[in-house]
Amino acid sequence: MKSIKGIALIAVSILLTIYAWASAGMTNFIVPGLALTTLSLTFLLATRNALLEKWFHGIEKMYAYHKFTAIFSVVLLALHNVAMGGSLWGSHLAAQLGNVGIYLFVSIVLVAYLGKHIKYEAWRWIHRFVYLAYIFGLFHAYMLMGGRLLTPTLLGFIVGFYAIIGLASGFYIIFLYQSLAFRHLGKNLQVKRLNHDTVELKNPTQSKVRLPVRSVCLRQDFPRGI
């Protein structure tokens, strides 16, 4: 079944962002503006929210779109960096923060795709630096745009709205998720691998939980081959 509501969430966010920047007469900032929006969606889809899971018809599909928005963000950031000349150090602090954020984010995404070759704890800590890169990007945007993003306009609302979503989602993932989402201990009766990055766990209550492999938090060793 297609994830109509989930796809609509991503599509509407992209269209709103494009319209907001275009209506403000700043079409040359659409690409970096889109990157900030898709980055916020990347954090949002990583929260494994129950409502979003329904919209995407399963956490494995939601996780796939999480990876899609991350890759799309990398492409947008690369295009923005090329358009700006590709220089790491600018003449202003805002430019420096933006470029450092871009290179940091791209580096972390590359490490994420090598995740199977490094230990989980190392992968998890490295992954957290995406949040820092995102904060650098927000500082970059607000420092360059000045009051134009802080005034009560459509552009200011859209950018601020997705910034709040991204910051709140990232904070939840890094600092709150493990303590709030894993409050109960139990014994799993069955571990079934659904695809290359998702496993299904069956507990004594006969309910089933599907999680990305990297998010499984268990005090046990998987059988050989899982």
Rosetta blueprint (number, residue, H / E / L):
1 M L
2 K L
3 S L
4 I H
5 K H
6 G H
7 I H
8 A H
9 L H
10 I H
11 A H
12 V H
13 S H
14 I H
15 L H
16 L H
17 T H
18 I H
19 Y H
20 A H
21 W H
22 A H
23 S H
24 A L
25 G L
26 M L
27 T H
28 N H
29 F H
30 I H
31 V H
32 P H
33 G H
34 L H
35 A H
36 L H
37 T H
38 T H
39 L H
40 S H
41 L H
42 T H
43 F H
44 L H
45 L H
46 A L
47 T L
48 R L
49 N L
50 A H
51 L H
52 L H
53 E H
54 K H
55 W H
56 F L
57 H L
58 G L
59 I H
60 E H
61 K H
62 M H
63 Y H
64 A H
65 Y H
66 H H
67 K H
68 F H
69 T H
70 A H
71 I H
72 F H
73 S H
74 V H
75 V H
76 L H
77 L H
78 A H
79 L H
80 H H
81 N H
82 V H
83 A H
84 M L
85 G L
86 G L
87 S L
88 L L
89 W L
90 G L
91 S L
92 H L
93 L H
94 A H
95 A H
96 Q H
97 L H
98 G H
99 N H
100 V H
101 G H
102 I H
103 Y H
104 L H
105 F H
106 V H
107 S H
108 I H
109 V H
110 L H
111 V H
112 A H
113 Y L
114 L L
115 G H
116 K H
117 H H
118 I L
119 K L
120 Y H
121 E H
122 A H
123 W H
124 R H
125 W H
126 I H
127 H H
128 R L
129 F H
130 V H
131 Y H
132 L H
133 A H
134 Y H
135 I H
136 F H
137 G H
138 L H
139 F H
140 H H
141 A H
142 Y H
143 M H
144 L H
145 M H
146 G H
147 G H
148 R H
149 L H
150 L L
151 T L
152 P L
153 T L
154 L H
155 L H
156 G H
157 F H
158 I H
159 V H
160 G H
161 F H
162 Y H
163 A H
164 I H
165 I H
166 G H
167 L H
168 A H
169 S H
170 G H
171 F H
172 Y H
173 I H
174 I H
175 F H
176 L H
177 Y H
178 Q H
179 S H
180 L H
181 A H
182 F L
183 R L
184 H L
185 L L
186 G L
187 K L
188 N L
189 L L
190 Q E
191 V E
192 K E
193 R E
194 L E
195 N E
196 H L
197 D L
198 T E
199 V E
200 E E
201 L E
202 K E
203 N L
204 P L
205 T L
206 Q L
207 S L
208 K E
209 V E
210 R E
211 L E
212 P E
213 V H
214 R H
215 S H
216 V L
217 C L
218 L L
219 R L
220 Q L
221 D L
222 F L
223 P L
224 R L
225 G L
226 I L
